Amino acid sequence: MEEEKIQTMIELGIDPSTVTEDDDSQYAGKVLMATVKGDVHDIGKNIVAVVLGCNNYKVYDIGVMVTCEKILEKAKEYDVDVIGLSGLITPSLDEMVDVAKEMSKQGFKTPLLIGGATTSKMHTAVKIAPNYFTLDHPAIHVLDASRSVTVVSSLLGLNKEEYVTDIMEEYDEMREDYYAGLEDRYFLTFDQAKEQKF
């Protein structure tokens, strides 16, 4: 084992001689990270993996251009506590929705984190959360790497229900506002628009 890991175990009161390389029981939790199919951008995901790793989380980074099938297969194989999806380009948003739908269809109970440059809290609330969000397994937008530890520790901590309930209420309100905004839109026909030209 690496010297740093041994030192960390000693500081946590764990006897390093009782831990094998495959033993993940000394970690605060296990997180699977993947950049979704069709996207090769992974700088943000790599930063999140480092930040989580430095905070005693076991991170399984399965790479870029990862299909939904592989993400879910590896999540089961590694028995992870949280799944994190990353993407930079706009088509990644649809792929994340597809992953959420498939997780729901397969009966997953694992919290889902959404992150990347094109992602947003609104997109997560409107497009992803309706497909995969309960108190047991929320879908949560993570704004940047610095917030990942707070989100993961809240999901795996004693106050998970309160934390998730607050986010659920926020996302419900955002969804209502979004759909109310669609109802208030007034569109002109092409002929009406031509009549009102400058």
BAVEX-379668 format. One record per residue: z, x, y of N, C-alpha, C, CB in turn. Coordinates in steps of 0.02 Angstrom, whole numbers, padded with zeros to 5 digits, always signed. Glycine has a CB too. Layout:
BEGIN
ZXYZXYZXYZXY/...
This chain:
BEGIN
+00000+00042-00059+00000+00000+00000+00000+00044+00062+00060-00047+00000/-00027+00014+00116-00029+00051+00179+00042+00060+00205-00073+00016+00230/+00052+00116+00239+00118+00132+00266+00144+00078+00313+00115+00198+00304/+00099+00048+00355+00119-00004+00402+00145-00066+00365+00060-00022+00448/+00111-00085+00312+00132-00143+00273+00201-00131+00242+00081-00160+00218/+00211-00072+00217+00275-00055+00186+00331-00059+00238+00273+00016+00154/+00317-00031+00298+00367-00032+00351+00382-00104+00372+00342+00008+00412/+00331-00146+00377+00341-00216+00395+00384-00252+00343+00274-00252+00403/+00370-00240+00279+00409-00271+00226+00483-00250+00230+00381-00252+00157/+00494-00187+00242+00563-00162+00248+00598-00197+00306+00565-00084+00258/+00563-00204+00363+00591-00237+00421+00606-00311+00407+00544-00232+00480/+00566-00342+00364+00577-00412+00346+00627-00420+00289+00511-00445+00327/+00653-00365+00264+00702-00368+00210+00672-00377+00141+00750-00424+00224/+00609-00358+00134+00574-00364+00070+00570-00295+00038+00502-00394+00079/+00587-00292-00027+00583-00229-00063+00509-00217-00081+00628-00231-00127/+00476-00166-00052+00405-00153-00064+00389-00140-00138+00383-00094-00024/+00436-00116-00176+00422-00102-00247+00415-00166-00288+00478-00059-00276/+00436-00223-00260+00430-00287-00297+00367-00325-00279+00491-00330-00284/+00327-00297-00234+00268-00332-00209+00205-00295-00233+00268-00337-00132/+00159-00333-00262+00095-00304-00283+00043-00317-00228+00071-00333-00352/-00014-00284-00233-00067-00293-00184-00091-00365-00180-00126-00247-00200/-00090-00400-00237-00115-00469-00239-00061-00519-00219-00140-00485-00308/+00000-00498-00209+00054-00543-00192+00049-00563-00119+00123-00511-00207/+00041-00629-00107+00036-00651-00038+00098-00691-00016-00026-00694-00028/+00151-00687-00055+00212-00726-00040+00249-00700+00020+00257-00726-00100/+00237-00638+00041+00273-00611+00098+00242-00631+00164+00276-00535+00093/+00186-00667+00163+00152-00687+00224+00179-00753+00250+00077-00692+00213/+00172-00763+00316+00194-00825+00347+00148-00883+00329+00195-00817+00424/+00088-00868+00306+00040-00919+00286-00027-00887+00271+00032-00972+00341/-00072-00926+00240-00138-00901+00222-00191-00941+00259-00149-00905+00145/-00237-00904+00291-00288-00935+00332-00357-00912+00310-00277-00919+00407/-00402-00959+00299-00472-00943+00284-00511-00949+00348-00501-00991+00228/-00551-00898+00363-00593-00897+00424-00666-00891+00403-00572-00839+00472/-00709-00930+00436-00781-00926+00422-00821-00946+00483-00799-00970+00362/-00877-00912+00493-00927-00934+00541-00975-00978+00502-00965-00873+00577/-00987-01038+00527-01024-01088+00489-01097-01071+00479-01019-01155+00524/-01128-01105+00431-01198-01095+00414-01243-01100+00476-01221-01146+00361/-01289-01053+00481-01336-01053+00537-01314-01011+00596-01347-01122+00559/-01255-00982+00592-01228-00944+00648-01205-00875+00625-01169-00983+00682/-01223-00824+00663-01204-00756+00644-01153-00724+00691-01266-00712+00641/-01129-00762+00738-01083-00735+00788-01012-00734+00761-01087-00775+00854/-00980-00677+00764-00913-00673+00735-00863-00633+00775-00918-00644+00667/-00878-00616+00837-00831-00576+00876-00766-00613+00887-00862-00556+00944/-00771-00676+00908-00710-00716+00920-00670-00726+00856-00728-00783+00949/-00705-00740+00802-00672-00750+00737-00637-00686+00715-00724-00771+00683/-00669-00630+00727-00638-00566+00708-00574-00553+00749-00688-00508+00719/-00576-00572+00812-00516-00563+00854-00460-00608+00829-00533-00578+00929/-00477-00670+00813-00426-00717+00787-00396-00689+00722-00457-00787+00773/-00439-00662+00679-00414-00634+00615-00366-00577+00628-00474-00610+00572/-00381-00534+00676-00336-00478+00692-00271-00504+00720-00370-00429+00741/-00275-00551+00767-00214-00578+00798-00169-00611+00745-00232-00629+00853/-00199-00651+00701-00159-00683+00648-00131-00631+00600-00203-00735+00610/-00172-00582+00582-00149-00529+00537-00091-00490+00565-00206-00482+00522/-00092-00478+00630-00038-00442+00663+00026-00484+00668-00059-00420+00732/+00020-00549+00654+00077-00593+00657+00097-00618+00587+00063-00652+00702/+00082-00576+00538+00103-00587+00468+00070-00646+00433+00177-00596+00467/+00007-00660+00450-00031-00710+00414-00083-00674+00371-00066-00761+00462/-00092-00697+00311-00144-00671+00266-00209-00705+00286-00126-00682+00190/-00258-00666+00307-00322-00694+00329-00377-00676+00280-00339-00669+00400/-00411-00727+00257-00470-00719+00214-00531-00733+00257-00467-00766+00151/-00564-00681+00281-00623-00688+00322-00683-00685+00275-00628-00632+00378/-00717-00742+00267-00772-00744+00218-00840-00735+00251-00770-00809+00179/-00841-00715+00314-00904-00694+00345-00939-00744+00389-00949-00674+00293/-01004-00732+00398-01047-00773+00441-01099-00809+00399-01082-00729+00495/-01130-00859+00429-01182-00899+00394-01154-00928+00329-01244-00855+00380/-01093-00951+00330-01060-00975+00269-01073-01049+00261-00984-00960+00271/-01098-01068+00203-01112-01138+00188-01047-01177+00180-01155-01144+00125/-01054-01241+00189-00996-01286+00179-00968-01279+00109-01017-01360+00193/-01012-01277+00060-00991-01271-00010-00948-01209-00021-01051-01270-00056/-00970-01153+00007-00933-01090-00003-00866-01092+00033-00975-01030+00022/-00865-01121+00093-00802-01126+00131-00750-01164+00089-00814-01161+00199/-00770-01221+00063-00723-01263+00025-00705-01232-00042-00753-01333+00014/-00753-01199-00073-00740-01164-00136-00688-01109-00127-00805-01135-00165/-00698-01069-00075-00651-01013-00062-00583-01039-00039-00680-00966-00008/-00582-01094-00002-00518-01123+00020-00476-01143-00041-00530-01184+00066/-00510-01172-00091-00475-01190-00153-00453-01128-00192-00520-01235-00197/-00499-01080-00197-00485-01019-00235-00426-00981-00207-00547-00974-00236/-00423-00975-00141-00369-00937-00109-00307-00980-00095-00394-00906-00045/-00313-01046-00106-00258-01092-00094-00229-01082-00024-00202-01082-00148/-00272-01088+00026-00253-01074+00095-00214-01131+00126-00314-01058+00136/-00177-01114+00178-00138-01163+00215-00177-01193+00273-00074-01132+00241/-00225-01155+00299-00265-01176+00357-00336-01150+00348-00233-01150+00423/-00385-01189+00371-00455-01168+00372-00477-01164+00444-00501-01217+00331/-00508-01108+00464-00533-01099+00531-00608-01092+00531-00501-01038+00564/-00643-01133+00570-00715-01130+00576-00734-01104+00644-00748-01199+00563/-00784-01061+00645-00807-01030+00707-00882-01039+00715-00789-00956+00708/-00903-01042+00777-00974-01046+00791-00987-01036+00865-01002-01113+00768/-01043-01007+00881-01061-00993+00951-01119-01036+00975-01078-00919+00959/-01164-01053+00930-01224-01089+00951-01216-01165+00940-01286-01063+00914/-01253-01203+00978-01246-01276+00978-01255-01308+00908-01296-01306+01025/-01303-01287+00867-01309-01317+00801-01246-01308+00757-01368-01287+00764/-01205-01259+00774-01142-01249+00737-01096-01309+00743-01106-01186+00762/-01101-01345+00799-01059-01404+00810-01072-01456+00756-01071-01434+00879/-01135-01468+00741-01153-01517+00689-01130-01493+00621-01228-01530+00689/-01136-01429+00609-01114-01401+00545-01039-01409+00536-01134-01326+00539/-01001-01402+00589-00929-01411+00586-00911-01484+00569-00896-01390+00651/-00948-01530+00598-00939-01601+00582-00953-01613+00508-00985-01646+00626/-01006-01582+00483-01023-01590+00411-00967-01562+00367-01089-01554+00396/-00939-01505+00386-00884-01476+00346-00824-01524+00346-00864-01406+00374/-00808-01551+00404-00751-01598+00409-00763-01659+00365-00740-01619+00482/-00824-01686+00367-00840-01745+00325-00832-01728+00251-00912-01769+00339/-00857-01670+00231-00853-01650+00161-00780-01637+00140-00895-01587+00148/-00740-01609+00185-00669-01599+00169-00635-01666+00157-00633-01561+00227/-00651-01715+00198-00623-01782+00189-00646-01812+00123-00643-01827+00249/-00710-01806+00110-00740-01834+00049-00708-01804-00014-00815-01821+00048/-00693-01738-00011-00663-01704-00069-00587-01710-00072-00683-01632-00069/-00557-01744-00023-00485-01754-00025-00444-01695-00003-00465-01774-00092/-00471-01652+00038-00432-01594+00063-00374-01618+00105-00478-01547+00104/-00321-01580+00105-00261-01594+00145-00243-01533+00188-00201-01614+00100/-00292-01491+00202-00283-01428+00237-00300-01437+00311-00325-01372+00205/-00256-01416+00356-00274-01420+00427-00337-01380+00442-00216-01393+00470/-00377-01406+00489-00441-01376+00507-00439-01355+00580-00499-01426+00494/-00453-01291+00592-00456-01265+00660-00528-01255+00679-00416-01199+00666/-00544-01272+00741-00612-01268+00767-00611-01221+00827-00639-01338+00787/-00657-01172+00828-00660-01126+00884-00728-01096+00892-00609-01072+00876/-00741-01071+00952-00805-01040+00967-00828-01061+01036-00857-01057+00914/-00876-01025+01062-00898-01035+01131-00924-01105+01146-00952-00985+01148/-00961-01135+01100-00989-01201+01115-00941-01258+01096-01054-01211+01077/-00887-01242+01063-00840-01294+01043-00797-01315+01102-00795-01270+00984/-00768-01373+01096-00724-01398+01149-00673-01446+01120-00765-01432+01206/-00622-01458+01158-00572-01508+01137-00605-01577+01133-00511-01508+01187/-00649-01592+01181-00682-01658+01181-00726-01666+01119-00725-01665+01245/-00765-01616+01102-00808-01620+01043-00765-01629+00980-00852-01558+01036/-00711-01593+00976-00666-01599+00919-00636-01669+00915-00610-01546+00922/-00615-01695+00973-00585-01762+00975-00634-01817+00958-00555-01775+01043/-00696-01811+00982-00745-01864+00975-00786-01860+00911-00793-01863+01034/-00804-01800+00890-00850-01792+00833-00817-01770+00768-00902-01743+00851/-00766-01728+00773-00736-01700+00712-00674-01739+00689-00717-01626+00723/-00628-01751+00736-00565-01784+00718-00574-01852+00684-00523-01793+00780/-00623-01894+00705-00630-01958+00670-00650-01950+00596-00683-02000+00705/-00677-01893+00579-00697-01880+00509-00642-01846+00469-00759-01838+00508/-00595-01813+00503-00545-01775+00466-00485-01762+00510-00574-01708+00440/-00440-01810+00516-00380-01800+00555-00327-01849+00533-00394-01807+00630/-00274-01824+00504-00214-01863+00490-00154-01820+00508-00211-01886+00414/-00095-01848+00501-00035-01808+00514-00030-01750+00465+00028-01852+00509/-00055-01760+00404-00053-01707+00353-00104-01653+00366-00063-01737+00284/-00163-01673+00385-00218-01625+00394-00256-01639+00459-00266-01628+00334/-00231-01612+00514-00266-01621+00577-00326-01575+00584-00218-01608+00635/-00370-01594+00630-00425-01551+00651-00411-01534+00724-00497-01586+00642/-00401-01470+00739-00377-01450+00806-00423-01398+00836-00306-01423+00801/-00441-01409+00899-00480-01360+00936-00433-01305+00960-00519-01392+00996/-00453-01242+00950-00414-01185+00974-00456-01151+01028-00396-01135+00915/-00429-01152+01089-00468-01129+01147-00488-01056+01142-00428-01140+01210/-00441-01013+01123-00457-00942+01116-00408-00908+01068-00456-00906+01184/-00423-00845+01052-00385-00809+01001-00310-00805+01017-00412-00739+00994/-00294-00802+01081-00223-00795+01100-00182-00856+01081-00218-00782+01175/-00215-00912+01070-00179-00974+01052-00175-00985+00977-00213-01034+01085/-00210-00946+00939-00214-00958+00866-00147-00953+00831-00262-00908+00835/-00106-00905+00850-00041-00897+00817+00004-00957+00832-00006-00832+00841/+00004-00980+00893+00045-01038+00912+00024-01099+00872+00040-01052+00987/-00042-01110+00867-00067-01169+00831-00050-01164+00757-00143-01175+00841/-00064-01108+00726-00051-01101+00654+00023-01105+00639-00079-01034+00628/+00064-01072+00679+00137-01075+00666+00164-01145+00676+00174-01026+00712/+00136-01183+00723+00156-01253+00733+00136-01296+00674+00127-01280+00798/+00077-01283+00646+00053-01322+00589+00093-01307+00525-00020-01308+00576/+00119-01247+00520+00155-01228+00459+00231-01230+00469+00135-01158+00437/+00253-01248+00530+00324-01248+00545+00358-01315+00533+00334-01228+00617/+00422-01317+00550+00463-01376+00539+00445-01434+00586+00535-01359+00548/+00416-01419+00644+00400-01472+00692+00327-01493+00689+00416-01448+00762/+00295-01484+00631+00224-01500+00623+00209-01572+00642+00203-01488+00551/+00249-01619+00618+00234-01690+00631+00234-01706+00705+00285-01735+00595/+00282-01680+00742+00286-01692+00814+00226-01659+00849+00352-01664+00843/+00210-01598+00829+00154-01561+00859+00088-01598+00846+00150-01490+00830/+00077-01619+00785+00015-01652+00767+00011-01722+00799+00009-01659+00690/+00067-01757+00803+00068-01823+00835+00047-01817+00908+00138-01855+00830/+00072-01767+00943+00053-01757+01013-00023-01745+01020+00091-01698+01043/-00050-01705+00976-00122-01691+00979-00162-01753+00960-00140-01632+00931/-00138-01789+00910-00172-01851+00889-00176-01900+00947-00136-01882+00828/-00121-01909+00982-00120-01955+01039-00167-01931+01094-00048-01961+01066/-00167-01866+01107-00212-01838+01157-00285-01849+01139-00199-01764+01167/-00302-01836+01076-00371-01845+01053-00391-01919+01054-00380-01817+00982/-00345-01964+01036-00360-02036+01039-00377-02057+01111-00300-02078+01012/-00337-02033+01158-00349-02048+01229-00415-02019+01253-00291-02022+01272/-00430-01958+01233-00494-01927+01252-00553-01966+01225-00496-01854+01227/-00547-01988+01162-00600-02028+01131-00611-02093+01169-00584-02042+01057/-00556-02127+01185-00560-02190+01222-00594-02180+01289-00491-02221+01232/-00575-02127+01324-00606-02112+01390-00680-02097+01382-00570-02053+01423/-00697-02059+01330-00766-02041+01318-00809-02104+01306-00772-01993+01258/-00786-02148+01262-00825-02208+01246-00825-02257+01304-00797-02242+01184/-00771-02260+01343-00770-02303+01402-00821-02278+01453-00699-02304+01434/-00827-02213+01459-00877-02184+01504-00948-02200+01484-00868-02109+01507/-00960-02206+01420-01027-02225+01396-01043-02297+01414-01032-02215+01320/-00992-02340+01411-01002-02411+01428-01018-02420+01502-00941-02452+01408/-00990-02378+01544-00998-02384+01616-01065-02358+01641-00942-02349+01652/-01103-02328+01599-01167-02299+01621-01218-02354+01632-01193-02248+01569/-01256-02345+01684-01309-02392+01701-01374-02353+01705-01293-02429+01769/-01421-02372+01663-01485-02337+01661-01540-02381+01689-01501-02316+01589/-01584-02350+01727-01642-02384+01754-01701-02378+01706-01661-02355+01823/-01744-02427+01709-01807-02420+01673-01850-02370+01710-01844-02489+01665/-01904-02349+01680-01948-02301+01712-01976-02330+01777-02005-02280+01665/-01997-02394+01775-02026-02426+01834-01974-02432+01890-02052-02496+01815/-01911-02449+01872-01859-02454+01923-01846-02386+01956-01794-02480+01891/-01846-02334+01915-01835-02267+01941-01891-02247+01989-01830-02216+01884/-01954-02265+01973-02011-02249+02016-02005-02286+02083-02078-02269+01981/-01980-02347+02082-01971-02386+02144-01918-02355+02189-01952-02459+02128/-01869-02321+02160-01815-02293+02199-01824-02219+02215-01750-02303+02163/-01886-02195+02207-01898-02124+02220-01882-02107+02292-01970-02105+02205/-01873-02045+02306-01852-02022+02373-01905-02035+02423-01834-01949+02373/
